Amino acid sequence: MDFYDIILNYREFDFKQALCSVTARDVSVAIDSDASADKRLLALLSPAAGELLEDMAQESQAQTLRYFGRSIQLYTPMYLSNYCENQCVYCGYQTRNPMARKKLSLEEVDKEAAHIAGLGFRHILILTGESHTMSPVAYIKDCVKILQKYFSSISVEIYPLQLPEYRELVAAGIDGLTLYQETYDRILYDALHVRGPKKDYKNRLDAPDRGAWAGVHFINIGALLGLSDWRVEAFFMGMHAKYLQDKFPGSEIGISVPRIQPHEGCYKPESIVRDSELVQIVTAMRLFMPRASIALSTRENRELRDNLMPLGITRMSASSSTAVGGHTINQNGFKQFEISDKRDLEQVKLAIRSAGYQPVLKDWV
C-alpha cells in the first residue's frame, strides 16, 4: 500500500462533520494520548481544539524537549535556477510569468556557497525551478560536488525524480530531500497545476518514497497552506508523515508548514490561515508526530517565529533569499516569493539563545 491508497480511503469521508463533532473532552483525551490514530489527529485539528491551544502548546513543548532538547537547527536556502516548465497558478516561477530566467554557472555556485559558508552555515538547501531540461540531474550533481567543500549537509528541493536519479544524487553527496505536495486535494491539485510535468499528482506524491528507497537520510514534506481547507490539508500532511515514518524507520522525517506568500501574479489564497491556526497546526503535528522534525521558514515574520520556537519547531531558516544567486551576485533579482523575517544569521541566533535554546549549525550525524 502506498500513500495514495490511504488517501483513497477518505474519498467519501465527511471531514466537516467529523471535525465539527469533536468536543472539548475529545481534545483533552487526544492531548494526553500517545496514539497515532487518524481520529486523534482530527481532534487536534478541530475547531474545538482551537479553544484549548494553551493545553496543546504546553504538551507540545514538553514533547519537543523530550525528543529534541533545546536545540534549533539552522539552514539557509540557495537558489540555483528559476527555469520552470509548469504553469502553477499560485507560483511566481510559473512558465507564463514574464521574468528574467537565470541559472547559476558553476563558478557562481562556488561564489555563492563560499559566501554562505562564510556566514557560518553548514546546512544548505538547494532549490531550482521545476525544469528537468534547464536544471538536469547532471548539473545538480556538479553543484553538489562544489557544495561539499563548504557544507556538512546538503538537501535538495527540486522537481520529483525517479529512483535511479535519486540514487545518483545520494551517491553525489545529498542527504536531504524536501518536496511539498502543495495540496493533497486531488481535484484542486489538477485545477491549480494547469499544465507541465507537475500536473502528475501521483508522481509527486510518490517521490518521497523513491527518495527514501534511494537512501536519502532526511525526508521533509509539507502542504502550501492557503490553497485549500487548512484542517484537511494538515490532516493529510500528518498522515503522510506517519506513513513515511512507519514505512522507512531508518529515515528522519520532517514536516514544513509554509503559508502562501505574495508573489508575482494575481493568485489569491482560498483559505486564509491565521497565526493562531498556524500555532494549532504546529502543536498538532508535534503531538501526533513527536519524533518528527518541524521546520519554520522566513515566510513568517520574526515575532511569530520567535513565539513558535518553543512550541515544536526544531529547524529554522535564516538569512534567506528566494532569488537565484540572491546571497551574492543577484541580490535584487526576481524572487519566487517575498520573505517576512529578514534577520541575518547572527540576529536569529541571538533570538534563539534569548529564548533559552541553542542554535545548531552542524549535526553530529
C-alpha positions as CSV (number, residue, x, y, z in Angstrom):
1,M,0.0,0.0,0.0
2,D,1.3,3.5,-0.9
3,F,0.0,6.8,0.5
4,Y,-2.3,7.3,-2.5
5,D,-4.2,4.2,-1.3
6,I,-4.6,5.8,2.1
7,I,-5.9,9.0,0.6
8,L,-8.4,7.0,-1.4
9,N,-9.8,5.5,1.8
10,Y,-11.1,9.1,2.6
11,R,-12.9,9.7,-0.7
12,E,-16.3,9.6,1.0
13,F,-15.3,10.8,4.4
14,D,-17.2,13.9,5.7
15,F,-14.4,16.0,7.2
16,K,-16.6,18.9,8.0
17,Q,-19.0,16.7,10.1
18,A,-16.2,14.8,11.8
19,L,-14.3,18.0,12.7
20,C,-17.3,19.8,14.0
21,S,-18.5,16.9,16.1
22,V,-15.3,16.9,18.2
23,T,-15.9,18.0,21.8
24,A,-13.5,19.7,24.3
25,R,-13.3,16.4,26.1
26,D,-12.3,14.6,22.9
27,V,-9.5,17.2,22.5
28,S,-8.3,16.7,26.1
29,V,-8.1,13.0,25.6
30,A,-6.2,13.5,22.3
31,I,-3.7,15.8,24.0
32,D,-3.0,13.2,26.7
33,S,-2.9,10.2,24.4
34,D,0.2,8.9,22.6
35,A,-1.9,7.1,19.9
36,S,-1.2,7.7,16.2
37,A,-4.7,7.1,15.0
38,D,-6.5,9.4,12.5
39,K,-9.2,10.2,14.9
40,R,-6.7,11.7,17.3
41,L,-5.2,13.9,14.6
42,L,-8.7,15.1,13.6
43,A,-9.4,16.0,17.2
44,L,-6.2,18.0,17.5
45,L,-7.0,19.9,14.3
46,S,-10.7,20.5,15.1
47,P,-12.4,23.9,15.9
48,A,-12.8,22.6,19.5
49,A,-9.0,22.2,19.8
50,G,-8.6,25.9,18.9
51,E,-10.1,26.7,22.3
52,L,-7.5,24.5,24.1
53,L,-4.4,25.9,22.4
54,E,-2.7,26.6,25.7
55,D,-3.0,23.0,26.8
56,M,-1.8,21.8,23.4
57,A,1.2,24.2,23.5
58,Q,2.3,23.1,26.9
59,E,2.3,19.4,25.9
60,S,3.9,20.2,22.6
61,Q,6.7,22.0,24.3
62,A,7.2,19.1,26.7
63,Q,7.3,16.6,23.8
64,T,9.8,18.7,21.9
65,L,12.1,19.0,24.8
66,R,11.8,15.2,25.4
67,Y,12.9,14.3,21.9
68,F,15.0,17.2,20.7
69,G,16.2,19.0,23.8
70,R,16.7,22.8,23.4
71,S,18.4,22.7,20.0
72,I,17.2,24.6,16.9
73,Q,19.0,23.6,13.7
74,L,19.7,26.4,11.3
75,Y,19.9,26.3,7.5
76,T,19.6,28.7,4.5
77,P,18.2,28.2,1.0
78,M,20.3,28.6,-2.1
79,Y,18.5,29.1,-5.4
80,L,20.4,27.6,-8.4
81,S,17.9,28.2,-11.1
82,N,14.4,29.7,-11.8
83,Y,13.7,28.0,-15.1
84,C,10.3,26.2,-14.9
85,E,8.2,24.0,-17.2
86,N,5.0,24.2,-15.2
87,Q,2.0,26.5,-15.1
88,C,1.0,26.6,-11.5
89,V,-1.4,29.4,-10.8
90,Y,-0.1,30.2,-7.3
91,C,3.7,30.4,-8.1
92,G,5.9,33.3,-9.2
93,Y,8.1,30.9,-11.2
94,Q,5.4,29.6,-13.4
95,T,6.2,29.5,-17.1
96,R,3.7,32.2,-18.1
97,N,5.2,34.8,-15.8
98,P,7.3,37.3,-17.8
99,M,10.6,37.3,-15.8
100,A,14.3,37.2,-16.2
101,R,15.3,33.5,-16.1
102,K,18.7,32.5,-14.7
103,K,20.8,29.5,-13.9
104,L,24.0,29.8,-11.9
105,S,27.2,28.8,-13.6
106,L,29.5,26.5,-11.6
107,E,31.7,29.5,-10.8
108,E,28.8,31.4,-9.5
109,V,27.7,28.4,-7.4
110,D,31.2,28.4,-5.8
111,K,31.0,32.1,-5.1
112,E,27.5,31.8,-3.5
113,A,28.5,28.8,-1.5
114,A,31.7,30.4,-0.2
115,H,29.7,33.4,1.0
116,I,27.0,31.4,2.7
117,A,29.6,29.2,4.4
118,G,31.5,32.3,5.5
119,L,28.4,33.4,7.4
120,G,28.6,30.2,9.5
121,F,26.0,27.9,7.8
122,R,26.9,24.2,7.5
123,H,23.4,23.0,6.4
124,I,22.3,24.1,2.9
125,L,19.0,23.6,1.0
126,I,19.5,24.0,-2.8
127,L,16.5,24.8,-5.0
128,T,15.7,25.0,-8.6
129,G,12.6,25.8,-10.7
130,E,11.0,22.6,-12.0
131,S,12.8,22.2,-15.3
132,H,14.5,18.8,-16.0
133,T,15.8,20.4,-19.2
134,M,17.5,23.5,-17.8
135,S,18.4,22.1,-14.4
136,P,19.2,18.4,-15.2
137,V,20.4,15.9,-12.6
138,A,23.9,16.1,-14.1
139,Y,24.0,19.9,-13.4
140,I,22.7,19.4,-9.8
141,K,25.4,16.7,-9.2
142,D,28.1,19.2,-10.4
143,C,26.7,21.8,-8.0
144,V,26.7,19.3,-5.1
145,K,30.3,18.4,-5.8
146,I,31.2,22.1,-5.2
147,L,29.0,22.4,-2.2
148,Q,30.6,19.5,-0.4
149,K,33.7,21.7,0.0
150,Y,31.7,24.0,2.2
151,F,28.8,22.2,3.9
152,S,28.3,19.1,6.1
153,S,24.7,18.6,5.0
154,I,23.1,19.2,1.5
155,S,19.4,18.9,0.9
156,V,17.5,19.4,-2.4
157,E,14.2,21.0,-3.1
158,I,13.7,20.3,-6.8
159,Y,11.3,18.6,-9.2
160,P,10.4,14.9,-8.5
161,L,12.9,12.4,-9.6
162,Q,12.8,8.7,-10.4
163,L,14.5,6.2,-8.2
164,P,17.8,5.9,-10.2
165,E,18.1,9.7,-10.3
166,Y,17.7,10.0,-6.5
167,R,20.4,7.3,-6.1
168,E,22.7,9.4,-8.3
169,L,22.2,12.4,-6.1
170,V,22.7,10.3,-2.9
171,A,26.0,9.0,-4.4
172,A,27.0,12.5,-5.2
173,G,26.5,13.6,-1.6
174,I,23.0,14.8,-0.8
175,D,21.4,13.6,2.4
176,G,18.1,15.5,2.5
177,L,15.0,15.9,0.3
178,T,12.3,18.5,0.7
179,L,9.2,18.1,-1.5
180,Y,5.8,19.7,-0.9
181,Q,2.7,18.1,-2.3
182,E,1.3,21.7,-2.3
183,T,-2.3,20.4,-1.9
184,Y,-3.5,16.9,-1.1
185,D,-6.9,17.7,-2.7
186,R,-6.7,15.7,-6.0
187,I,-9.3,17.8,-7.8
188,L,-7.9,21.1,-6.6
189,Y,-4.4,20.0,-7.5
190,D,-5.5,19.3,-11.1
191,A,-7.1,22.8,-11.3
192,L,-4.1,24.6,-9.8
193,H,-1.5,22.9,-12.0
194,V,-2.7,23.8,-15.4
195,R,0.0,22.2,-17.5
196,G,3.5,20.8,-17.2
197,P,5.1,17.7,-15.6
198,K,3.9,18.8,-12.2
199,K,0.3,18.1,-13.2
200,D,1.0,14.4,-12.4
201,Y,-0.3,14.3,-8.8
202,K,0.7,10.7,-8.0
203,N,4.2,11.1,-9.4
204,R,4.8,13.9,-6.9
205,L,3.0,12.1,-4.1
206,D,5.2,9.0,-4.5
207,A,8.5,10.9,-4.8
208,P,9.4,11.0,-1.1
209,D,9.1,7.2,-1.1
210,R,11.5,7.0,-4.0
211,G,13.9,9.3,-2.2
212,A,13.8,7.1,0.9
213,W,14.3,3.9,-1.1
214,A,17.3,5.6,-2.7
215,G,18.9,6.2,0.7
216,V,18.1,9.8,1.4
217,H,18.6,10.2,5.2
218,F,16.2,13.2,5.8
219,I,12.8,13.4,4.0
220,N,10.8,16.6,4.5
221,I,7.2,17.1,3.3
222,G,4.6,19.8,3.6
223,A,1.5,21.4,2.1
224,L,1.3,25.0,0.9
225,L,-1.2,26.3,3.5
226,G,-3.8,28.5,2.0
227,L,-4.6,26.6,-1.2
228,S,-7.4,24.7,0.5
229,D,-9.1,24.0,3.8
230,W,-6.1,24.0,6.2
231,R,-7.6,21.5,8.6
232,V,-7.9,18.9,5.9
233,E,-4.5,19.7,4.4
234,A,-2.8,19.4,7.8
235,F,-4.6,16.1,8.4
236,F,-3.2,14.5,5.2
237,M,0.2,16.1,5.9
238,G,0.3,14.5,9.3
239,M,-0.9,11.2,7.9
240,H,1.7,11.3,5.2
241,A,4.5,11.9,7.7
242,K,3.2,9.0,9.8
243,Y,3.1,6.8,6.7
244,L,6.7,7.7,5.8
245,Q,7.9,7.2,9.3
246,D,6.3,3.8,9.6
247,K,7.5,2.6,6.2
248,F,11.0,4.0,6.4
249,P,12.1,3.8,10.1
250,G,15.7,4.4,9.1
251,S,14.9,7.8,7.7
252,E,14.4,11.0,9.6
253,I,11.0,12.5,8.7
254,G,10.4,16.2,8.7
255,I,7.3,18.5,8.3
256,S,7.2,22.1,7.0
257,V,4.2,24.4,7.5
258,P,4.6,27.1,4.8
259,R,1.8,29.6,4.3
260,I,1.4,31.0,0.8
261,Q,3.0,34.4,0.5
262,P,2.8,37.3,-2.0
263,H,4.5,36.7,-5.4
264,E,4.5,37.9,-9.0
265,G,0.9,37.3,-10.3
266,C,-2.7,37.7,-9.2
267,Y,-3.5,34.5,-7.4
268,K,-5.2,34.9,-4.0
269,P,-5.3,32.1,-1.5
270,E,-8.6,30.3,-1.0
271,S,-8.1,29.7,2.7
272,I,-6.5,32.4,5.0
273,V,-4.5,30.6,7.7
274,R,-4.4,32.9,10.8
275,D,-1.5,33.0,13.2
276,S,-3.4,31.1,15.9
277,E,-4.3,28.5,13.4
278,L,-0.7,28.0,12.4
279,V,0.1,27.5,16.1
280,Q,-2.6,24.9,16.2
281,I,-1.1,23.1,13.1
282,V,2.4,23.1,14.6
283,T,1.3,21.8,18.0
284,A,-1.0,19.2,16.5
285,M,1.9,17.9,14.3
286,R,4.2,17.7,17.3
287,L,1.7,15.8,19.4
288,F,0.8,13.5,16.6
289,M,4.5,13.0,15.4
290,P,6.7,13.6,18.5
291,R,9.9,12.4,16.7
292,A,9.4,14.4,13.5
293,S,11.4,17.5,12.7
294,I,9.2,20.6,12.2
295,A,10.6,23.5,10.1
296,L,9.6,27.1,10.1
297,S,10.9,29.3,7.2
298,T,11.4,33.0,6.8
299,R,8.0,33.2,5.1
300,E,6.8,34.0,8.6
301,N,7.5,37.2,10.5
302,R,10.1,37.4,13.2
303,E,7.6,37.8,16.1
304,L,5.6,34.7,15.1
305,R,8.8,32.7,14.5
306,D,10.1,33.6,17.9
307,N,6.8,32.8,19.6
308,L,6.5,29.4,17.8
309,M,10.1,28.4,18.6
310,P,9.4,26.7,21.9
311,L,6.1,25.1,20.8
312,G,7.5,22.4,18.5
313,I,9.9,24.0,16.0
314,T,13.2,22.2,15.6
315,R,14.5,23.7,12.3
316,M,14.6,27.3,11.1
317,S,16.0,29.1,8.1
318,A,17.8,32.4,8.3
319,S,19.5,35.0,6.1
320,S,17.1,33.8,3.3
321,S,16.8,34.9,-0.3
322,T,14.4,33.5,-2.8
323,A,16.3,34.9,-5.8
324,V,18.8,32.9,-7.9
325,G,22.2,33.8,-6.6
326,G,20.5,36.1,-4.1
327,H,23.2,36.0,-1.5
328,T,25.9,37.5,-3.7
329,I,25.5,38.1,-7.4
330,N,21.8,38.7,-7.8
331,Q,20.6,40.4,-4.5
332,N,17.9,42.4,-6.3
333,G,16.9,39.7,-8.7
334,F,13.4,38.2,-9.2
335,K,12.1,36.4,-6.1
336,Q,9.9,33.3,-6.0
337,F,8.0,34.9,-3.1
338,E,8.6,37.6,-0.5
339,I,10.1,36.7,2.8
340,S,8.9,38.2,6.1
341,D,11.8,37.6,8.5
342,K,14.7,39.5,7.1
343,R,17.1,39.0,10.1
344,D,20.6,37.7,9.4
345,L,22.1,34.6,10.9
346,E,23.6,36.4,14.0
347,Q,20.3,38.0,14.8
348,V,18.4,34.7,14.6
349,K,21.0,33.0,16.7
350,L,20.6,35.8,19.3
351,A,16.8,35.3,19.3
352,I,17.2,31.6,19.8
353,R,19.6,32.0,22.7
354,S,17.4,34.7,24.3
355,A,14.6,32.1,24.3
356,G,16.8,29.6,26.2
357,Y,17.6,27.5,23.2
358,Q,20.8,26.5,21.4
359,P,21.3,27.3,17.7
360,V,22.9,24.4,15.9
361,L,24.8,24.9,12.7
362,K,26.2,21.4,12.3
363,D,24.8,17.9,13.2
364,W,27.0,15.2,14.6
365,V,25.2,12.6,12.4
